[in-house]
């Protein structure tokens, strides 16, 4: 078996259907819900529509505190979704930013502490990407599927 260069918590291509649907729904949710041009980074655990959130409006300076926040979020999200996903929404482009890197280590530690294989994925209005493996999906104009209404859950 070939070693996984990106680690056990990074997305590997091809992305499974469930993960793709959840991250597409997270992108649609961000597009539909966030009207501000600039907004604070927010960490989510669960699935769109059934998740816990931490808005990082006053960025937590301590990585240990961020790890505790992610740990609590992942514990709570286990009762909300069978396969929770961990994602960070923020404005900007699909390239690594300080917010991504600030939450990446604490997210990996919390996932490992709970024994769940959940990595942090970054979601913007343009799509999503994994800052570790650089697996990504981008859209020019993302729209909900016909007949989906306001429901974006996978």
DRENPA-3360 file (N, C-alpha, C; in nm, 2 decimals, always signed):
BEGIN
1 = XXXXXXXX = +0.08/-0.12/+0.00/+0.00/+0.00/+0.00/+0.09/+0.12/+0.00 ~ +0.06/+0.22/-0.09/+0.14/+0.34/-0.10/+0.11/+0.43/+0.02 ~ +0.21/+0.50/+0.07/+0.19/+0.60/+0.18/+0.11/+0.71/+0.13 ~ +0.03/+0.77/+0.22/-0.05/+0.89/+0.19/+0.04/+1.01/+0.23 ~ +0.08/+1.08/+0.13/+0.17/+1.19/+0.15/+0.10/+1.31/+0.22 ~ -0.03/+1.32/+0.20/-0.09/+1.44/+0.27/-0.14/+1.41/+0.41 ~ -0.13/+1.29/+0.45/-0.17/+1.25/+0.59/-0.31/+1.20/+0.59 ~ -0.35/+1.14/+0.71/-0.48/+1.07/+0.71/-0.60/+1.17/+0.72;
9 = XXXXXXXX = -0.57/+1.29/+0.75/-0.68/+1.39/+0.77/-0.70/+1.48/+0.65 ~ -0.63/+1.46/+0.55/-0.64/+1.54/+0.43/-0.73/+1.47/+0.32 ~ -0.80/+1.54/+0.25/-0.88/+1.49/+0.14/-0.79/+1.43/+0.03 ~ -0.83/+1.32/-0.03/-0.76/+1.26/-0.14/-0.85/+1.26/-0.26 ~ -0.80/+1.29/-0.38/-0.88/+1.28/-0.50/-0.88/+1.14/-0.54 ~ -0.99/+1.09/-0.59/-1.12/+1.16/-0.61/-1.19/+1.16/-0.48 ~ -1.27/+1.27/-0.46/-1.35/+1.29/-0.34/-1.47/+1.21/-0.35 ~ -1.51/+1.14/-0.24/-1.63/+1.06/-0.25/-1.76/+1.15/-0.26;
17 = XXXXXXXX = -1.87/+1.09/-0.31/-1.99/+1.16/-0.34/-2.05/+1.24/-0.21 ~ -2.04/+1.17/-0.10/-2.10/+1.23/+0.02/-2.02/+1.36/+0.06 ~ -1.89/+1.35/+0.06/-1.80/+1.47/+0.09/-1.83/+1.58/-0.01 ~ -1.83/+1.54/-0.14/-1.85/+1.64/-0.24/-1.99/+1.71/-0.22 ~ -2.09/+1.64/-0.19/-2.23/+1.69/-0.17/-2.23/+1.79/-0.05 ~ -2.17/+1.75/+0.06/-2.16/+1.83/+0.18/-2.09/+1.96/+0.16 ~ -1.97/+1.95/+0.09/-1.90/+2.07/+0.07/-1.96/+2.17/-0.04 ~ -2.03/+2.11/-0.13/-2.11/+2.19/-0.23/-2.22/+2.26/-0.15;
25 = XXXXXXXX = -2.29/+2.19/-0.07/-2.40/+2.25/+0.01/-2.34/+2.36/+0.11 ~ -2.22/+2.34/+0.16/-2.16/+2.44/+0.25/-2.13/+2.56/+0.17 ~ -2.09/+2.55/+0.04/-2.06/+2.66/-0.04/-2.19/+2.73/-0.08 ~ -2.29/+2.66/-0.11/-2.42/+2.72/-0.14/-2.48/+2.79/-0.02 ~ -2.46/+2.73/+0.10/-2.51/+2.80/+0.22/-2.44/+2.93/+0.24 ~ -2.31/+2.93/+0.22/-2.23/+3.06/+0.24/-2.28/+3.16/+0.14 ~ -2.30/+3.12/+0.01/-2.34/+3.22/-0.09/-2.48/+3.27/-0.05 ~ -2.57/+3.19/-0.01/-2.70/+3.23/+0.02/-2.72/+3.31/+0.15;
33 = XXXXXXXX = -2.64/+3.28/+0.25/-2.65/+3.34/+0.38/-2.57/+3.46/+0.41 ~ -2.45/+3.47/+0.35/-2.36/+3.58/+0.39/-2.36/+3.68/+0.28 ~ -2.42/+3.80/+0.31/-2.43/+3.91/+0.22/-2.32/+4.01/+0.23 ~ -2.24/+4.01/+0.34/-2.13/+4.10/+0.36/-2.02/+4.07/+0.27 ~ -1.94/+4.17/+0.23/-1.82/+4.14/+0.15/-1.71/+4.09/+0.24 ~ -1.70/+4.15/+0.36/-1.60/+4.11/+0.46/-1.68/+4.05/+0.58 ~ -1.64/+3.94/+0.62/-1.70/+3.87/+0.74/-1.60/+3.79/+0.81 ~ -1.62/+3.76/+0.93/-1.52/+3.69/+1.01/-1.52/+3.54/+0.97;
41 = XXXXXXXX = -1.40/+3.48/+0.98/-1.39/+3.34/+0.95/-1.47/+3.26/+1.05 ~ -1.54/+3.16/+1.01/-1.62/+3.08/+1.10/-1.59/+2.93/+1.08 ~ -1.57/+2.86/+1.19/-1.55/+2.72/+1.18/-1.68/+2.65/+1.20 ~ -1.71/+2.54/+1.12/-1.83/+2.47/+1.13/-1.80/+2.32/+1.15 ~ -1.88/+2.25/+1.22/-1.86/+2.10/+1.24/-2.00/+2.04/+1.23 ~ -2.01/+1.94/+1.14/-2.14/+1.87/+1.12/-2.16/+1.87/+0.97 ~ -2.28/+1.90/+0.92/-2.32/+1.92/+0.78/-2.40/+2.04/+0.77 ~ -2.40/+2.10/+0.65/-2.48/+2.23/+0.64/-2.63/+2.20/+0.68;
49 = XXXXXXXX = -2.68/+2.30/+0.76/-2.81/+2.29/+0.81/-2.82/+2.22/+0.95 ~ -2.72/+2.14/+0.98/-2.71/+2.06/+1.11/-2.57/+2.07/+1.15 ~ -2.53/+2.18/+1.20/-2.39/+2.20/+1.25/-2.37/+2.29/+1.36 ~ -2.26/+2.29/+1.43/-2.22/+2.38/+1.53/-2.12/+2.48/+1.47 ~ -2.12/+2.60/+1.51/-2.03/+2.70/+1.45/-1.96/+2.78/+1.56 ~ -1.84/+2.83/+1.52/-1.77/+2.92/+1.60/-1.72/+3.03/+1.51 ~ -1.78/+3.15/+1.53/-1.74/+3.27/+1.46/-1.62/+3.33/+1.52 ~ -1.51/+3.34/+1.44/-1.38/+3.39/+1.49/-1.37/+3.54/+1.47;
57 = XXXXXXXX = -1.47/+3.62/+1.52/-1.47/+3.76/+1.51/-1.36/+3.83/+1.59 ~ -1.33/+3.77/+1.71/-1.21/+3.81/+1.78/-1.12/+3.69/+1.79 ~ -1.03/+3.68/+1.69/-0.95/+3.56/+1.67/-0.88/+3.52/+1.80 ~ -0.90/+3.39/+1.83/-0.84/+3.33/+1.95/-0.69/+3.31/+1.92 ~ -0.61/+3.38/+2.01/-0.46/+3.38/+1.99/-0.40/+3.25/+2.03 ~ -0.46/+3.17/+2.12/-0.40/+3.05/+2.18/-0.44/+2.93/+2.10 ~ -0.34/+2.86/+2.04/-0.37/+2.74/+1.96/-0.44/+2.63/+2.05 ~ -0.40/+2.62/+2.18/-0.46/+2.53/+2.27/-0.61/+2.55/+2.29;
65 = XXXXXXXX = -0.65/+2.68/+2.30/-0.79/+2.72/+2.31/-0.86/+2.69/+2.18 ~ -0.80/+2.71/+2.06/-0.86/+2.68/+1.94/-0.88/+2.52/+1.93 ~ -0.79/+2.45/+1.98/-0.80/+2.30/+1.97/-0.92/+2.26/+2.06 ~ -0.93/+2.32/+2.18/-1.04/+2.29/+2.27/-1.18/+2.32/+2.20 ~ -1.18/+2.43/+2.13/-1.31/+2.47/+2.06/-1.34/+2.37/+1.96 ~ -1.24/+2.33/+1.88/-1.27/+2.23/+1.77/-1.31/+2.10/+1.83 ~ -1.24/+2.06/+1.94/-1.27/+1.93/+2.01/-1.42/+1.93/+2.05 ~ -1.46/+2.04/+2.12/-1.60/+2.05/+2.17/-1.70/+2.05/+2.05;
73 = XXXXXXXX = -1.66/+2.12/+1.94/-1.75/+2.12/+1.82/-1.76/+1.98/+1.76 ~ -1.65/+1.91/+1.75/-1.66/+1.77/+1.69/-1.74/+1.68/+1.78 ~ -1.72/+1.69/+1.91/-1.80/+1.61/+2.00/-1.95/+1.63/+1.98 ~ -1.99/+1.76/+1.97/-2.13/+1.80/+1.96/-2.18/+1.76/+1.82 ~ -2.10/+1.77/+1.72/-2.15/+1.74/+1.58/-2.17/+1.59/+1.56 ~ -2.12/+1.51/+1.64/-2.14/+1.36/+1.63/-2.29/+1.33/+1.65 ~ -2.36/+1.41/+1.73/-2.50/+1.38/+1.75/-2.59/+1.45/+1.64 ~ -2.53/+1.53/+1.56/-2.60/+1.60/+1.45/-2.59/+1.54/+1.32;
81 = XXXXXXXX = -2.48/+1.47/+1.29/-2.45/+1.41/+1.16/-2.38/+1.28/+1.18 ~ -2.41/+1.18/+1.09/-2.35/+1.05/+1.10/-2.20/+1.06/+1.06 ~ -2.17/+1.14/+0.96/-2.03/+1.16/+0.91/-2.01/+1.31/+0.91 ~ -1.97/+1.37/+1.03/-1.95/+1.52/+1.03/-1.83/+1.56/+0.95 ~ -1.84/+1.68/+0.90/-1.73/+1.74/+0.82/-1.69/+1.87/+0.90 ~ -1.57/+1.90/+0.89/-1.52/+2.02/+0.96/-1.47/+2.12/+0.85 ~ -1.53/+2.24/+0.85/-1.50/+2.34/+0.74/-1.49/+2.48/+0.80 ~ -1.41/+2.56/+0.73/-1.39/+2.70/+0.77/-1.44/+2.79/+0.66;
89 = XXXXXXXX = -1.54/+2.88/+0.69/-1.58/+2.97/+0.58/-1.51/+3.10/+0.61 ~ -1.48/+3.17/+0.50/-1.41/+3.30/+0.50/-1.42/+3.37/+0.37 ~ -1.40/+3.50/+0.37/-1.40/+3.57/+0.24/-1.27/+3.54/+0.17 ~ -1.26/+3.58/+0.05/-1.13/+3.57/-0.02/-1.12/+3.46/-0.13 ~ -1.00/+3.44/-0.17/-0.98/+3.34/-0.28/-0.95/+3.20/-0.22 ~ -0.94/+3.11/-0.31/-0.91/+2.97/-0.28/-0.76/+2.95/-0.27 ~ -0.70/+3.01/-0.18/-0.55/+3.00/-0.16/-0.53/+3.01/-0.01 ~ -0.43/+2.94/+0.05/-0.41/+2.95/+0.19/-0.40/+3.09/+0.25;
97 = XXXXXXXX = -0.47/+3.12/+0.35/-0.47/+3.24/+0.43/-0.43/+3.22/+0.57 ~ -0.40/+3.32/+0.64/-0.37/+3.31/+0.79/-0.47/+3.24/+0.87 ~ -0.60/+3.27/+0.84/-0.71/+3.20/+0.92/-0.71/+3.05/+0.90 ~ -0.68/+3.01/+0.78/-0.68/+2.86/+0.75/-0.56/+2.80/+0.83 ~ -0.45/+2.86/+0.83/-0.33/+2.80/+0.89/-0.35/+2.81/+1.05 ~ -0.41/+2.91/+1.09/-0.44/+2.93/+1.24/-0.52/+2.81/+1.29 ~ -0.62/+2.76/+1.21/-0.71/+2.66/+1.26/-0.67/+2.52/+1.22 ~ -0.57/+2.51/+1.13/-0.54/+2.38/+1.07/-0.48/+2.28/+1.18;
105 = XXXXXXXX = -0.38/+2.33/+1.25/-0.31/+2.25/+1.36/-0.41/+2.21/+1.47 ~ -0.48/+2.30/+1.53/-0.58/+2.26/+1.63/-0.69/+2.17/+1.58 ~ -0.73/+2.18/+1.45/-0.83/+2.09/+1.39/-0.77/+1.95/+1.38 ~ -0.65/+1.94/+1.34/-0.58/+1.81/+1.32/-0.57/+1.74/+1.46 ~ -0.53/+1.82/+1.56/-0.51/+1.77/+1.70/-0.64/+1.72/+1.75 ~ -0.75/+1.79/+1.74/-0.88/+1.76/+1.79/-0.93/+1.63/+1.72 ~ -0.92/+1.62/+1.59/-0.96/+1.50/+1.51/-0.88/+1.38/+1.56 ~ -0.75/+1.39/+1.58/-0.67/+1.28/+1.63/-0.71/+1.24/+1.77;
113 = XXXXXXXX = -0.74/+1.34/+1.85/-0.78/+1.31/+1.99/-0.90/+1.23/+2.00 ~ -1.00/+1.26/+1.91/-1.12/+1.19/+1.91/-1.12/+1.06/+1.82 ~ -1.01/+1.04/+1.75/-1.00/+0.92/+1.66/-1.09/+0.93/+1.54 ~ -1.12/+1.05/+1.50/-1.21/+1.06/+1.38/-1.12/+1.11/+1.26 ~ -1.15/+1.07/+1.14/-1.07/+1.11/+1.03/-1.14/+1.23/+0.96 ~ -1.13/+1.35/+1.02/-1.19/+1.47/+0.97/-1.08/+1.57/+0.96 ~ -1.06/+1.62/+0.84/-0.97/+1.73/+0.82/-1.04/+1.86/+0.80 ~ -0.97/+1.97/+0.81/-1.03/+2.10/+0.79/-1.03/+2.14/+0.64;
121 = XXXXXXXX = -1.15/+2.18/+0.59/-1.16/+2.22/+0.45/-1.20/+2.37/+0.46 ~ -1.15/+2.45/+0.36/-1.18/+2.59/+0.36/-1.28/+2.61/+0.25 ~ -1.39/+2.69/+0.28/-1.50/+2.72/+0.19/-1.51/+2.87/+0.17 ~ -1.51/+2.91/+0.05/-1.53/+3.05/+0.01/-1.65/+3.05/-0.09 ~ -1.68/+3.17/-0.13/-1.79/+3.18/-0.23/-1.75/+3.12/-0.37 ~ -1.63/+3.10/-0.39/-1.59/+3.04/-0.52/-1.58/+2.89/-0.52 ~ -1.58/+2.83/-0.40/-1.56/+2.68/-0.39/-1.50/+2.64/-0.26 ~ -1.43/+2.53/-0.27/-1.37/+2.48/-0.14/-1.23/+2.42/-0.18;
129 = XXXXXXXX = -1.15/+2.41/-0.08/-1.02/+2.34/-0.09/-0.97/+2.29/+0.04 ~ -0.88/+2.18/+0.03/-0.81/+2.13/+0.15/-0.68/+2.19/+0.15 ~ -0.64/+2.27/+0.25/-0.51/+2.34/+0.26/-0.39/+2.24/+0.27 ~ -0.42/+2.12/+0.31/-0.31/+2.02/+0.32/-0.28/+1.95/+0.19 ~ -0.38/+1.90/+0.12/-0.36/+1.82/+0.00/-0.38/+1.90/-0.12 ~ -0.44/+2.02/-0.11/-0.48/+2.11/-0.22/-0.58/+2.05/-0.31 ~ -0.66/+1.95/-0.27/-0.77/+1.90/-0.34/-0.88/+2.01/-0.33 ~ -0.94/+2.04/-0.45/-1.03/+2.15/-0.45/-1.14/+2.13/-0.55;
137 = XXXXXXXX = -1.24/+2.22/-0.54/-1.35/+2.23/-0.64/-1.38/+2.38/-0.65 ~ -1.38/+2.43/-0.77/-1.42/+2.57/-0.79/-1.53/+2.58/-0.89 ~ -1.61/+2.69/-0.87/-1.72/+2.72/-0.96/-1.72/+2.86/-1.00 ~ -1.76/+2.89/-1.12/-1.77/+3.03/-1.16/-1.90/+3.09/-1.11 ~ -2.01/+3.01/-1.13/-2.15/+3.05/-1.09/-2.21/+2.93/-1.03 ~ -2.22/+2.92/-0.90/-2.28/+2.80/-0.84/-2.42/+2.83/-0.81 ~ -2.51/+2.74/-0.85/-2.65/+2.76/-0.83/-2.70/+2.63/-0.77 ~ -2.81/+2.64/-0.68/-2.87/+2.52/-0.63/-2.93/+2.44/-0.74;
145 = XXXXXXXX = -2.94/+2.30/-0.73/-3.01/+2.22/-0.83/-3.15/+2.26/-0.85 ~ -3.21/+2.24/-0.96/-3.35/+2.28/-0.98/-3.44/+2.20/-0.88 ~ -3.54/+2.28/-0.83/-3.63/+2.22/-0.74/-3.58/+2.20/-0.60 ~ -3.46/+2.25/-0.57/-3.40/+2.24/-0.44/-3.45/+2.34/-0.34 ~ -3.51/+2.45/-0.39/-3.56/+2.55/-0.30/-3.45/+2.61/-0.22 ~ -3.48/+2.64/-0.09/-3.38/+2.70/+0.00/-3.31/+2.59/+0.07 ~ -3.34/+2.46/+0.05/-3.28/+2.35/+0.12/-3.15/+2.31/+0.05 ~ -3.03/+2.32/+0.12/-2.90/+2.29/+0.07/-2.84/+2.17/+0.13;
153 = XX = -2.92/+2.09/+0.21/-2.86/+1.98/+0.28/-2.83/+1.86/+0.19 ~ -2.72/+1.79/+0.20/-2.69/+1.68/+0.12/-2.79/+1.56/+0.14;
% end
